[in-house]
């Protein structure tokens, strides 16, 4: 209501070619006294309320509109990563709203990557599997974020229709330090 939320677009670069391949939309709260507040400092509270669904809807619509604007301005060929919450995925009309926003944006669905945190997936794996299959039918790509923190086995991971996995930093932080 106070227009304190903003999206920041973190560039995604191909490590081999140094080419820009996309952006990840990152939600921030521009608090009047605390300054810019990172999502991890307020999303958990939003997840625990009914506020997460309209918040996620705003993020999705705003990010898709921004990418469309950039594409229409001649700055195109790149993708968009959007973080989705379990509350959004569980909402009854999520897929209808997502498909509607995607259609309005006129973006190539294969350029959209939906990121879902592994820690939330185990709460309702059957529903998640169903919704991810529906997203795949739309042509959207899916990524499991923070893999290695939520206890999903490789067997579960293989059964999910995902295109990418982002390993949690705790899994890679000590790669050069600890041979195990």
RATA-V466360 format. One record per pair of residues at least 24 apart in sequence whose C-alpha atoms are under 10 Angstrom apart, sorted by the first residue. I is the first residue (numbers start at 0). J is the second residue. Records with the same first field share a line. If there is no record, write none. Layout:
# RATA-V466360
I=J, J
This chain:
# RATA-V466360
1=29, 30, 31
2=28, 29, 30
3=27, 28, 29, 30, 31, 35
4=28, 29, 30, 35, 36, 54, 57, 58
5=29, 35, 58, 61
6=58, 61, 62, 65
7=62
8=62, 65, 66, 79, 80
9=79, 80
10=77, 78, 79, 80
11=77, 78, 79, 80
18=77
19=76, 77, 78
20=75, 76, 77, 78, 79, 110
21=66, 75, 76, 77, 78, 79, 80, 110, 111, 112
22=62, 66, 77, 78, 79, 80, 81, 111, 112
23=62, 78, 79, 80, 81, 82, 111, 112, 113, 114
24=58, 59, 61, 62, 63, 65, 66, 79, 80, 81, 82
25=58, 62, 80, 81, 82
26=54, 55, 58, 62, 81, 82
42=84
45=84, 86
46=84, 85, 86, 87
47=86
48=86
49=86, 87
50=86
51=83, 84, 85, 86, 87
52=83, 84, 85, 86, 87, 88, 89, 90, 93
53=87
54=87
55=81, 82, 83, 84, 86, 87, 93
56=83, 87, 93, 96, 97, 100
58=82, 83
59=83, 96, 97, 100, 101
60=96, 97, 99, 100, 101, 103, 104
61=100
62=104
63=100, 101, 102, 103, 104, 105, 106, 111
64=100, 101, 103, 104, 105, 106
65=104
66=104, 106
67=103, 104, 105, 106
68=104
70=105, 106
76=107, 110
77=107, 110, 111
78=106, 107, 108, 109, 110, 111, 112
79=106, 108, 109, 110, 111, 112, 113
80=110, 111, 112, 113, 114, 140, 141, 142
81=111, 112, 113, 114, 115, 141, 142
82=112, 113, 114, 115, 116, 141, 142, 143, 144
83=113, 114, 115, 116
84=113, 114, 115, 116, 119, 120
85=115, 116, 118, 119, 120, 122, 123, 126, 127
86=119
88=115, 126, 127, 129, 130, 131
89=123, 126, 127, 130
93=130
94=130, 131, 133, 134, 137
97=134, 137
98=134, 137, 139
101=137, 139
107=138, 139
108=134, 135, 136, 137, 138, 139, 140
109=135, 137, 138, 139, 140, 141
110=138, 139, 140
111=138, 139, 140, 141
112=138, 139, 140, 141, 142, 161, 162, 163
113=139, 140, 141, 142, 143, 144, 161, 162, 163
114=140, 141, 142, 143, 144, 145, 161, 163, 164, 165
115=141, 142, 143, 144, 145, 146, 164, 165
116=142, 143, 144, 145, 146, 148, 149, 164, 165, 167
117=142, 143, 144, 145, 146, 147, 148, 149, 150, 151, 156, 164, 165, 166, 167
118=143, 144, 145, 146, 147, 148, 149, 150, 151
119=148, 149
120=149, 150, 151
121=149, 150, 151, 155
124=151, 155, 159
125=159
127=159, 160
128=155, 158, 159, 160, 161
129=159, 160
130=160
131=159, 160, 161
132=159, 160, 161
133=160
134=160
135=160, 161, 162
143=167
145=169, 170
146=170
